[in-house]
């Protein structure tokens, strides 16, 4: 895997994990009982984006490392992936 390929895979996995983590621990202004005028009632009180970004980074590093180890082990090679074709009878 090239450095560029690894960075693209990391960024893709990081954003996927971040979007999965965003709703966790979410408390809306309506649930807390204090809605700031001019904001939607569903806006979060304390989004905790820094903590979620840290968790997303940790999870993404682990997943990219696992994928890299799997590809580097030689269990599945690039040639195997190129020969895989579902459309052939």
LUMKE-704695 format. One record per residue: residue number from 1; x negated, y, z negated of N, C-alpha, C in turn. Coordinates in Angstrom, 2 decimals, padded with zeros to 5 digits. Layout:
<recs>
REC NUM X Y Z X Y Z X Y Z;
...
</recs>
This chain:
<recs>
REC 1 -000.84 -001.16 000.00 000.00 000.00 000.00 -000.90 001.24 000.00;
REC 2 -000.56 002.17 000.85 -001.35 003.40 000.93 -000.96 004.34 -000.22;
REC 3 -001.78 005.36 -000.42 -001.48 006.33 -001.47 -000.19 007.07 -001.15;
REC 4 -000.03 007.43 000.11 001.19 008.13 000.51 002.41 007.25 000.31;
REC 5 002.30 005.99 000.70 003.41 005.06 000.50 003.75 004.88 -000.97;
REC 6 002.72 004.82 -001.81 002.95 004.70 -003.24 003.62 005.93 -003.83;
REC 7 003.19 007.12 -003.37 003.80 008.35 -003.86 005.25 008.49 -003.42;
REC 8 005.53 008.09 -002.18 006.90 008.15 -001.69 007.78 007.17 -002.46;
REC 9 007.26 005.96 -002.71 008.02 004.98 -003.47 008.25 005.48 -004.90;
REC 10 007.21 006.07 -005.52 007.36 006.60 -006.87 008.41 007.70 -006.92;
REC 11 008.36 008.64 -005.96 009.32 009.74 -005.95 010.74 009.22 -005.75;
REC 12 010.91 008.26 -004.85 012.24 007.70 -004.60 012.78 007.02 -005.85;
REC 13 011.96 006.21 -006.48 012.40 005.49 -007.68 012.63 006.47 -008.83;
REC 14 011.77 007.49 -008.94 011.92 008.46 -010.02 013.26 009.19 -009.92;
REC 15 013.61 009.66 -008.71 014.88 010.37 -008.55 016.06 009.44 -008.77;
REC 16 015.97 008.21 -008.32 017.05 007.25 -008.56 017.25 007.03 -010.06;
REC 17 016.17 006.80 -010.78 016.26 006.58 -012.22 016.75 007.84 -012.92;
REC 18 016.27 009.00 -012.50 016.71 010.26 -013.13 018.21 010.46 -012.97;
REC 19 018.73 010.20 -011.78 020.16 010.35 -011.57 020.95 009.32 -012.37;
REC 20 020.38 008.15 -012.60 021.06 007.16 -013.44 021.04 007.56 -014.91;
REC 21 020.01 008.26 -015.34 019.90 008.66 -016.75 020.68 009.93 -017.08;
REC 22 021.00 010.75 -016.10 021.64 012.04 -016.38 022.93 011.94 -017.19;
REC 23 023.84 011.00 -016.92 025.08 010.98 -017.72 024.91 010.42 -019.13;
REC 24 023.81 009.77 -019.46 023.63 009.18 -020.79 023.43 010.26 -021.83;
REC 25 024.13 010.14 -022.93 023.99 011.10 -024.02 024.59 012.46 -023.72;
REC 26 025.47 012.51 -022.75 026.07 013.77 -022.32 027.24 014.11 -023.24;
REC 27 027.20 015.30 -023.82 028.33 015.80 -024.60 028.74 017.13 -023.97;
REC 28 029.99 017.19 -023.54 030.45 018.40 -022.87 030.79 019.48 -023.89;
REC 29 030.92 020.70 -023.39 031.30 021.81 -024.25 032.70 021.60 -024.81;
REC 30 033.56 020.99 -024.00 034.93 020.73 -024.45 034.94 019.74 -025.61;
REC 31 034.09 018.71 -025.53 034.01 017.72 -026.60 033.44 018.32 -027.89;
REC 32 032.53 019.28 -027.75 031.92 019.89 -028.93 032.83 020.95 -029.56;
REC 33 033.82 021.41 -028.79 034.77 022.38 -029.32 034.38 023.83 -029.09;
REC 34 033.29 024.09 -028.39 032.86 025.47 -028.14 032.55 025.62 -026.65;
REC 35 033.47 026.24 -025.91 033.28 026.46 -024.48 032.82 027.90 -024.28;
REC 36 031.65 028.06 -023.68 031.12 029.39 -023.39 031.93 029.99 -022.24;
REC 37 032.43 031.21 -022.40 033.22 031.83 -021.33 032.42 031.92 -020.03;
REC 38 033.10 031.59 -018.94 032.48 031.65 -017.61 031.80 030.36 -017.19;
REC 39 031.82 029.34 -018.05 031.22 028.05 -017.70 032.31 026.99 -017.69;
REC 40 032.13 025.92 -016.90 033.12 024.86 -016.91 033.12 024.12 -018.25;
REC 41 034.27 023.61 -018.63 034.38 022.91 -019.91 033.56 021.62 -019.93;
REC 42 033.29 021.07 -018.76 032.52 019.82 -018.68 031.01 020.03 -018.68;
REC 43 030.56 021.28 -018.77 029.12 021.55 -018.79 028.51 020.99 -020.07;
REC 44 027.30 020.42 -019.97 026.71 019.82 -021.17 026.27 020.87 -022.19;
REC 45 026.36 020.49 -023.47 025.91 021.37 -024.54 024.39 021.37 -024.59;
REC 46 023.80 020.19 -024.70 022.34 020.03 -024.71 022.00 018.94 -023.70;
REC 47 021.61 019.32 -022.48 021.37 018.30 -021.46 020.17 017.40 -021.74;
REC 48 019.16 017.88 -022.44 017.99 017.05 -022.75 017.24 016.60 -021.51;
REC 49 017.05 017.50 -020.56 016.42 017.13 -019.29 014.96 016.72 -019.45;
REC 50 014.25 017.34 -020.37 012.84 016.98 -020.57 012.69 015.55 -021.05;
REC 51 013.50 015.16 -022.00 013.46 013.80 -022.53 013.86 012.79 -021.45;
REC 52 014.88 013.13 -020.68 015.33 012.24 -019.61 014.28 012.14 -018.50;
REC 53 013.60 013.25 -018.20 012.54 013.22 -017.19 011.38 012.36 -017.66;
REC 54 011.07 012.43 -018.95 010.00 011.59 -019.50 010.36 010.11 -019.40;
REC 55 011.60 009.77 -019.75 012.05 008.38 -019.63 012.06 007.93 -018.16;
REC 56 012.51 008.82 -017.26 012.53 008.48 -015.83 011.11 008.23 -015.33;
REC 57 010.15 009.02 -015.78 008.76 008.83 -015.38 008.23 007.50 -015.88;
REC 58 008.49 007.19 -017.14 008.02 005.92 -017.71 008.62 004.72 -016.97;
REC 59 009.92 004.75 -016.74 010.58 003.64 -016.05 010.08 003.53 -014.61;
REC 60 009.92 004.68 -013.92 009.45 004.66 -012.54 008.03 004.12 -012.44;
REC 61 007.16 004.49 -013.38 005.79 003.97 -013.38 005.80 002.45 -013.55;
REC 62 006.63 001.96 -014.46 006.72 000.51 -014.67 007.25 -000.22 -013.43;
REC 63 008.29 000.34 -012.81 008.86 -000.30 -011.62 007.89 -000.26 -010.43;
REC 64 007.24 000.87 -010.21 006.28 000.97 -009.11 005.11 000.03 -009.36;
REC 65 004.66 -000.06 -010.61 003.58 -001.00 -010.95 003.98 -002.44 -010.69;
REC 66 005.21 -002.80 -011.04 005.69 -004.16 -010.81 005.79 -004.45 -009.31;
REC 67 006.29 -003.50 -008.55 006.40 -003.69 -007.10 005.02 -003.79 -006.47;
REC 68 004.10 -002.92 -006.90 002.73 -002.97 -006.37 002.08 -004.31 -006.70;
REC 69 002.24 -004.79 -007.93 001.64 -006.08 -008.32 002.23 -007.22 -007.50;
REC 70 003.53 -007.17 -007.25 004.18 -008.21 -006.45 003.64 -008.20 -005.02;
REC 71 003.51 -007.02 -004.43 003.01 -006.94 -003.06 001.52 -007.28 -002.98;
REC 72 000.74 -006.88 -003.98 -000.70 -007.14 -003.98 -001.02 -008.60 -004.27;
REC 73 -000.08 -009.32 -004.89 -000.33 -010.73 -005.23 -000.37 -011.61 -003.99;
REC 74 000.25 -011.19 -002.91 000.25 -011.97 -001.69 001.38 -012.97 -001.59;
REC 75 002.30 -012.96 -002.54 003.45 -013.87 -002.48 004.26 -013.57 -001.22;
REC 76 004.48 -012.30 -000.97 005.15 -011.86 000.24 004.19 -010.91 000.94;
REC 77 003.87 -011.22 002.18 002.95 -010.38 002.93 003.72 -009.48 003.90;
REC 78 003.01 -008.55 004.47 003.63 -007.67 005.46 004.09 -008.47 006.68;
REC 79 003.33 -009.48 007.05 003.71 -010.33 008.19 005.01 -011.07 007.89;
REC 80 005.18 -011.52 006.66 006.44 -012.18 006.29 007.62 -011.24 006.45;
REC 81 007.43 -010.00 006.06 008.52 -009.03 006.18 008.83 -008.72 007.64;
REC 82 007.81 -008.70 008.49 008.03 -008.39 009.90 008.73 -009.54 010.62;
REC 83 008.53 -010.77 010.16 009.17 -011.93 010.78 010.61 -012.10 010.33;
REC 84 010.99 -011.48 009.25 012.35 -011.61 008.73 013.30 -010.85 009.63;
REC 85 014.24 -011.56 010.23 015.19 -010.94 011.15 016.52 -011.65 010.98;
REC 86 017.51 -010.95 010.48 018.81 -011.57 010.23 019.63 -011.76 011.50;
REC 87 019.29 -011.06 012.55 020.10 -011.11 013.76 019.78 -012.31 014.63;
REC 88 018.68 -012.97 014.40 018.31 -014.14 015.20 019.08 -015.35 014.70;
REC 89 019.71 -016.12 015.64 020.48 -017.29 015.20 019.61 -018.40 014.67;
</recs>
